[in-house]
C-alpha cells in the first residue's frame, strides 16, 4: 500500500501589514494636491507634493502599526493622535487657511484621536499591554 503525499501547506496572502497604509497613502496623496491647486491646473510641483506626502503618511502608518506595540498605551495613543493631528493640519494648511486655524484644527483632531486611541487600547489590553483574553 502506497502512502499518500503530504498536502502542501498553503501560504495565505495577507494584506494586514501593508494594505491599510498603502490605501491611506494613496487617498492622502490624491487629496493633498487637490487642496493645493484650489481649482487651477495641476503642476509638477503639486504632483510631487501628492507623491511625497502620500509616501510619508503610508510609511508613518506602517511604522505605527508595526512597531507601536513597543510603546506603552499612553505613548502609543499620543503618537496616533500626533500623527492624525499633523496629517489633518497639513491638509488644511494646503487650502490657504491661516497657520493658527490649521494648528487649532490639528490640535483638536490630535486630542480627539489620542483620547479615542487611549480608550481603545485601555479597554482591549491588560495591564502588561497584551491583548485582552476576551
PAZAPA-4460 file (N, C-alpha, C; in steps of 0.05 Angstrom, whole numbers, plus 32768, in hexadecimal, padded with zeros to 4 digits):
% residues 134
    n_x    n_y    n_z   ca_x   ca_y   ca_z    c_x    c_y    c_z   seq   type   mol
   8011   7FE9   8000   8000   8000   8000   8012   8019   8000     1      X     A
   800C   802B   7FEF   801C   8043   7FEC   8012   8059   7FFF     2      X     A
   8025   8067   800A   801D   807D   801C   8018   8096   800B     3      X     A
   8004   80A4   8013   7FFE   80BC   8003   8010   80D3   800B     4      X     A
   8014   80E5   7FF9   8026   80FB   7FFD   8019   810F   8010     5      X     A
   8029   811C   801F   801E   8131   8031   8014   8148   8021     6      X     A
   7FFE   8153   802A   7FF2   816A   801D   8004   8182   8023     7      X     A
   800D   8190   800E   801E   81A7   8013   800E   81BD   8021     8      X     A
   801C   81C9   8033   800F   81DF   8042   800B   81F7   8030     9      X     A
   7FF3   8202   8032   7FED   821A   8021   7FF7   8233   802F    10      X     A
   8003   8243   801F   800B   825D   802A   7FF4   8270   8027    11      X     A
   7FED   827C   803D   7FD7   828F   803C   7FE2   82AA   8034    12      X     A
   7FD4   82B7   8022   7FDB   82D2   801A   7FCD   82E6   802C    13      X     A
   7FDC   82F4   803C   7FD1   8306   8050   7FD9   8323   8048    14      X     A
   7FC6   8335   804A   7FCB   8351   8046   7FCB   8361   8060    15      X     A
   7FCB   8353   8076   7FC9   8360   8090   7FE1   8374   8094    16      X     A
   7FF8   836D   808B   800F   837D   8090   8011   8396   807F    17      X     A
   8009   8395   8066   800D   83AB   8054   7FF4   83B5   8046    18      X     A
   7FDE   83A7   8048   7FC6   83AF   803A   7FBA   83CA   8043    19      X     A
   7FB7   83CD   805D   7FAC   83E6   8067   7FBF   83FE   8063    20      X     A
   7FD9   83FB   8069   7FEB   8412   8064   7FEC   841B   8046    21      X     A
   7FEC   8408   8034   7FED   840F   8018   7FD3   841C   800F    22      X     A
   7FBC   8412   8019   7FA3   841E   8012   7FA1   843B   801D    23      X     A
   7FA9   843F   8036   7FA8   845A   8041   7FBC   846C   8033    24      X     A
   7FD3   8462   802C   7FE7   8472   801E   7FDE   847A   8002    25      X     A
   7FD0   8469   7FF4   7FC5   8470   7FDA   7FB0   8485   7FDD    26      X     A
   7F9D   8481   7FEF   7F88   8494   7FF3   7F93   84B0   7FFB    27      X     A
   7FA6   84B0   800E   7FB2   84C9   8017   7FC2   84D6   8001    28      X     A
   7FD1   84C5   7FF1   7FE0   84D0   7FDB   7FCF   84DC   7FC5    29      X     A
   7FB7   84D2   7FC1   7FA5   84DD   7FAE   7F97   84F6   7FB8    30      X     A
   7F92   84F7   7FD2   7F83   850E   7FDE   7F95   8526   7FE2    31      X     A
   7FAE   8522   7FE8   7FC0   8539   7FEE   7FC3   854C   7FD6    32      X     A
   7FC9   8542   7FBE   7FCC   8555   7FA7   7FB1   8561   7F9F    33      X     A
   7F9B   8553   7FA5   7F81   855F   7F9F   7F7C   8577   7FB0    34      X     A
   7F84   8576   7FC9   7F82   858E   7FDB   7F96   85A4   7FD2    35      X     A
   7FAD   859C   7FC9   7FC2   85B0   7FC3   7FBC   85BF   7FA9    36      X     A
   7FAF   85B2   7F96   7FAB   85C0   7F7C   7F93   85D3   7F7D    37      X     A
   7F80   85D0   7F8E   7F69   85E2   7F92   7F5B   85E8   7F78    38      X     A
   7F55   85D4   7F68   7F46   85D7   7F50   7F56   85DE   7F37    39      X     A
   7F70   85E2   7F3A   7F81   85E9   7F23   7F8B   85D0   7F16    40      X     A
   7F9D   85D4   7F03   7FA9   85BE   7EF5   7FBE   85B0   7F06    41      X     A
   7FC1   8596   7F01   7FD4   8586   7F11   7FF0   858B   7F06    42      X     A
   8003   858E   7F18   801F   8592   7F11   8030   857B   7F1B    43      X     A
   8049   857A   7F12   805B   8564   7F1B   8061   8567   7F39    44      X     A
   8062   857F   7F43   8066   8583   7F60   8050   8577   7F71    45      X     A
   8038   857B   7F67   8021   856F   7F76   8021   8550   7F73    46      X     A
   802A   8546   7F5C   802C   8529   7F59   803F   851E   7F6D    47      X     A
   8057   852B   7F6F   806B   8521   7F82   8063   8525   7F9F    48      X     A
   8053   853A   7FA4   8048   853E   7FBF   8036   8527   7FC7    49      X     A
   8026   851E   7FB4   8014   8507   7FB9   8023   84ED   7FBD    50      X     A
   8037   84E8   7FAD   8047   84D0   7FAF   8056   84CF   7FC9    51      X     A
   8064   84E4   7FD0   8074   84E5   7FE8   8063   84E4   8001    52      X     A
   804D   84F3   8002   803C   84F3   801A   802E   84D8   801D    53      X     A
   8026   84CB   8007   801A   84B1   8009   802D   849C   8013    54      X     A
   8046   849D   8009   805A   8489   8012   8061   848D   802F    55      X     A
   8064   84A6   8037   806B   84AC   8053   8055   84A2   8066    56      X     A
   803C   84A7   805F   8026   849E   8070   8025   847F   8070    57      X     A
   8028   8473   8059   8027   8455   8058   803D   8449   8069    58      X     A
   8055   8454   8068   806C   844A   8078   8066   844E   8095    59      X     A
   805B   8465   809C   8056   846B   80B8   8040   8459   80C4    60      X     A
   802B   8454   80B4   8016   8442   80BE   8021   8425   80C0    61      X     A
   8031   841D   80AC   803C   8402   80AD   804E   83FF   80C6    62      X     A
   805F   8413   80CB   8071   8412   80E2   8061   8412   80FC    63      X     A
   804B   8421   80FE   803B   8422   8116   802D   8407   811A    64      X     A
   8024   83FB   8105   8016   83E1   8108   802A   83CB   810E    65      X     A
   8042   83CC   8102   8056   83B7   8105   8064   83B9   8120    66      X     A
   806D   83D1   8128   807E   83D4   813F   8070   83E2   8156    67      X     A
   8057   83E9   8153   8048   83F8   8168   8045   83E8   8182    68      X     A
   8044   83CE   8180   8041   83BD   8197   8058   83BE   81AB    69      X     A
   806F   83C9   81A1   8086   83CB   81B3   8082   83E2   81C7    70      X     A
   8070   83F4   81C1   806A   840B   81D3   8055   8403   81E7    71      X     A
   8055   8411   81FE   803F   840E   8211   8026   841A   8204    72      X     A
   800F   8412   820F   7FF6   841A   8202   7FF2   8439   8202    73      X     A
   7FFC   8447   8216   7FF9   8464   8217   800A   8471   8201    74      X     A
   8022   8468   81FE   8034   8473   81E9   802A   846B   81CD    75      X     A
   8020   8453   81CA   8016   844A   81B0   7FFD   845A   81A8    76      X     A
   7FEB   845F   81BB   7FD4   8470   81B6   7FDC   848C   81AE    77      X     A
   7FF0   8497   81BC   7FF9   84B2   81B6   8006   84B3   819B    78      X     A
   8015   849D   8193   8021   849C   8179   800C   849B   8163    79      X     A
   7FF7   848B   8167   7FE2   848A   8153   7FD4   84A5   8151    80      X     A
   7FCF   84B2   8168   7FC3   84CC   8167   7FD4   84E1   8159    81      X     A
   7FEE   84E0   815E   8000   84F3   8151   8001   84EE   8133    82      X     A
   8001   84D5   812B   8001   84CE   810E   7FE8   84D8   8101    83      X     A
   7FD1   84D4   810D   7FB8   84DD   8101   7FB6   84FB   8101    84      X     A
   7FBF   8508   8116   7FBE   8525   8118   7FD0   8533   8104    85      X     A
   7FE8   8528   8101   7FFB   8533   80ED   7FF0   8530   80D1    86      X     A
   7FE5   8518   80CB   7FDB   8513   80B0   7FC4   8525   80A9    87      X     A
   7FB1   8528   80BB   7F9A   8539   80B6   7FA1   8556   80B5    88      X     A
   7FB2   855F   80C8   7FBC   857A   80C8   7FCA   8582   80AE    89      X     A
   7FDB   8570   80A4   7FE9   8575   808B   7FD6   8577   8074    90      X     A
   7FC3   8565   8073   7FAF   8566   805D   7F9F   8580   805E    91      X     A
   7F98   8588   8075   7F88   85A1   8078   7F99   85B9   8071    92      X     A
   7FB3   85B8   8077   7FC5   85CF   8070   7FC8   85D2   8052    93      X     A
   7FC5   85BC   8043   7FC8   85BE   8026   7FB1   85CD   8019    94      X     A
   7F9B   85D1   8027   7F84   85DF   801C   7F88   85FD   801C    95      X     A
   7F9D   8606   8029   7FA2   8623   802B   7F98   862F   8045    96      X     A
   7F90   861E   8057   7F87   8628   8071   7F9E   8632   8081    97      X     A
   7F99   8642   8096   7FAE   864D   80A6   7FBB   8637   80B6    98      X     A
   7FD4   863D   80BF   7FE3   862A   80CF   7FD5   8625   80EA    99      X     A
   7FC8   8639   80F4   7FBA   8636   810E   7FA2   8622   810C   100      X     A
   7F92   8626   80F7   7F7C   8614   80F4   7F84   85F7   80ED   101      X     A
   7F9A   85F5   80DE   7FA4   85DA   80D8   7FAF   85CD   80F1   102      X     A
   7FBD   85DC   8101   7FC8   85D1   811A   7FB1   85CA   812D   103      X     A
   7F9D   85DB   812F   7F87   85D5   8141   7F78   85BC   8138   104      X     A
   7F72   85B9   811E   7F65   85A1   8115   7F76   8588   8119   105      X     A
   7F90   858B   8114   7FA2   8574   8119   7FA3   856C   8137   106      X     A
   7FA3   857F   8149   7FA2   8579   8165   7F88   856C   816E   107      X     A
   7F72   8576   8163   7F58   856A   816A   7F57   854D   8160   108      X     A
   7F5F   8548   8148   7F5F   852D   813D   7F73   851B   814C   109      X     A
   7F8A   8526   8153   7F9D   8516   8163   7F92   850F   817E   110      X     A
   7F85   8521   818C   7F7A   851C   81A6   7F64   8507   81A4   111      X     A
   7F52   850A   8191   7F3C   84F7   818E   7F46   84DB   8186   112      X     A
   7F59   84DA   8174   7F64   84C0   816B   7F74   84B3   8181   113      X     A
   7F84   84C3   8190   7F93   84B8   81A6   7F81   84AD   81BC   114      X     A
   7F6C   84BB   81C2   7F59   84B2   81D7   7F4B   8498   81CE   115      X     A
   7F43   8498   81B5   7F35   8480   81AB   7F48   8468   81A9   116      X     A
   7F61   846D   81A1   7F75   8457   81A0   7F7B   844D   81BC   117      X     A
   7F7E   845F   81D0   7F83   8456   81EB   7F6C   8446   81F6   118      X     A
   7F54   844E   81F1   7F3D   843F   81FA   7F3D   8423   81ED   119      X     A
   7F43   8422   81D3   7F43   8408   81C5   7F59   83F6   81D1   120      X     A
   7F71   8401   81D5   7F87   83F1   81E0   7F82   83E9   81FD   121      X     A
   7F76   83FB   820C   7F71   83F5   8229   7F5C   83DF   822C   122      X     A
   7F48   83DF   821B   7F33   83CB   821D   7F39   83B1   820F   123      X     A
   7F4D   83B0   81FF   7F53   8397   81F0   7F6E   838B   81F8   124      X     A
   7F7B   8394   820D   7F94   838A   8216   7F93   8385   8234   125      X     A
   7FA5   8373   823E   7FA7   8370   825A   7FBD   8384   8264   126      X     A
   7FC4   8383   827D   7FD6   8397   8288   7FF2   8394   827D   127      X     A
   7FFA   837D   8273   8014   8379   8267   8015   8380   824A   128      X     A
   7FFF   8387   823E   7FFF   838F   8222   7FF8   8379   820E   129      X     A
   7FF2   8361   8219   7FEA   834B   8207   7FCD   834D   8201   130      X     A
   7FC5   8343   81EA   7FA8   8344   81E3   7F97   8336   81F8   131      X     A
   7F80   8341   81FE   7F6E   8335   8212   7F65   831A   8209   132      X     A
   7F5F   8308   821C   7F58   82EC   8215   7F3C   82E9   820B   133      X     A
   7F2C   82FD   820C   7F10   82FA   8203   7F0D   82FE   81E6   134      X     A
***
